[in-house]
Amino acid sequence: MNFSNRKVLYINLSDKTFNVKTYPDLHAYLGGLALGLKLLQMHADEDPLIFSIGPLNGLFPYVSKTCVLTGSNLDLATESNSIINPGRKGLTELYLGGSLSSRLRFIGLDAVVILGKSKTPVFTEITSGAVNFYDSFEEFSGKSLPGRSSLLSFKEHLLLDDYFHTKDHLLSFLFAKRNLGGLLINADSSFDIEGISRYGKLYLKLFNEAQKLKISPADNPSCVGCPMGCDKSQVGETSGNVLVHSLVACTYAEEIYSDPGVVFSCLNALGYVYTHEELENIPNLVKSLMEDLENL
Amino acid sequence: MTKILKPVFPEKCIGCEMCVMDSQRQLGKVGLEGAFIRVFREGTKFSIVLDPQVNTLDVEKIRDICPQGVYEVREVDDYELLE
């Protein structure tokens, strides 16, 4: 793994094409919220739908969310008769649990940017080497790799893994307006971590800090990487601590992951090179990007 | 005697995959490729498939990391493994 680069998959639904871009210059945009906002800024004229994860997703406990961003807040406010993130004009920020962030990590992507609109309903499969487009759900759903996939598909609304969804089912609107009938991610990669012993010790230390979470254990379907099975994770959050959402950790693990010292240790154990100053500057970076987006 | 991992209460599984990740860490890697434990989703229910090679790992650690007590560790004679 190259820990400095950001790897982004672009999918254009209008002409059913895709390409992967590697950005060595987005190191400062730690992941999740910060990276997603930067990509939104870069593609503001193309009405992108962005899924982005942080460097700890899939690799540390309770870091189980995916950041979903789009610039079409005003359309949504009209369609769903609700206003999301009031004050953040032209921006919808959602977080989704389940298996999605883990599968994005283990397919080697930091973000997926969906552009355009299909003329007819299309079902999209992402694998480690390709993106495949299908016309029928039957053909598409049979492509799932058992134990390795993450599936966003419509029941009454759009659900992830048949259970998780976003506030007010807003992601349903965002998929429907693009004629995107479903998204399947088949992750089949593994990678080595230098100093696995140190990483493993830190993992278990944080795993054993479950008492710091703002939720209680239950027996609901759990997000991958979180042992809590809580009754809060079915509906993802919409806002919260900037550093936590750049990682992208669960908002209920804020006490653990809002501590720059903990984050620094986690990043360091994985081989990322960030300074304390860079981590402490993430909220300013995010604020600046949000202000830019509001002025576009 | 050999220690083996048994998913005795698979119906309790909540799909967190802590067991998958722990077994992969024991192999010195992270990810899903070549995992000795697979957690299959069927709607909101889960089932677990173990590769027998999982028993070459520290199975007690895997048992203990499961928040739902899905696994048991059993000691069996080597000839029972062959059966």
Contacts between the chains, C-beta under 8 A, distances in Angstrom:
chain1	res1	chain2	res2	distance
A	58	B	30	7.2
A	58	B	31	8.0
A	59	B	30	5.9
A	61	B	18	7.7
A	99	B	15	7.6
A	99	B	17	7.8
A	99	B	41	7.9
A	102	B	17	7.2
A	106	B	30	7.9
A	106	B	31	4.7
A	106	B	32	5.1
A	106	B	33	7.8
A	146	B	38	6.6
A	146	B	40	4.8
A	147	B	20	8.0
A	147	B	32	7.2
A	147	B	35	7.5
A	147	B	38	3.4
A	147	B	39	5.7
A	147	B	40	5.3
A	147	B	49	7.2
A	148	B	32	4.8
A	148	B	38	7.8
A	161	B	15	7.7
A	161	B	41	5.9
A	161	B	44	8.0
A	162	B	41	7.3
A	162	B	43	4.8
A	162	B	44	5.8
A	163	B	44	5.1
A	187	B	31	7.8
A	187	B	32	5.6
A	188	B	32	6.3
A	188	B	33	5.5
A	189	B	31	5.4
A	189	B	32	7.2
A	189	B	33	5.3
A	190	B	24	6.7
A	190	B	29	4.8
A	190	B	30	6.4
A	190	B	31	2.8
A	190	B	32	6.4
A	190	B	33	3.9
A	190	B	34	6.1
A	190	B	35	7.7
A	191	B	29	6.5
A	191	B	30	6.3
A	191	B	31	5.7
A	192	B	28	6.4
A	192	B	29	5.3
A	193	B	28	7.8
A	193	B	29	7.2
A	193	B	30	5.9
A	196	B	25	6.6
A	196	B	28	4.9
A	196	B	29	7.5
A	199	B	25	7.7
A	200	B	25	5.0
A	203	B	25	7.0
A	207	B	18	7.7
A	207	B	65	7.3
A	217	B	67	6.5
A	219	B	12	7.0
A	219	B	14	6.0
A	219	B	68	6.8
A	220	B	14	6.6
A	221	B	14	5.8
A	221	B	15	5.3
A	221	B	44	5.0
A	221	B	46	7.8
A	222	B	14	4.3
A	222	B	15	5.7
A	222	B	16	4.1
A	223	B	16	7.3
A	224	B	15	7.0
A	224	B	16	6.4
A	224	B	17	4.8
A	225	B	16	6.9
A	225	B	17	7.0
A	225	B	18	7.7
A	225	B	21	7.2
A	226	B	16	5.9
A	227	B	14	7.9
A	227	B	16	4.8
A	227	B	18	5.2
A	227	B	65	7.7
A	227	B	66	7.8
A	227	B	67	3.6
A	228	B	16	7.9
A	228	B	67	7.2
A	229	B	14	4.0
A	229	B	16	6.9
A	229	B	67	7.0
A	229	B	68	7.4
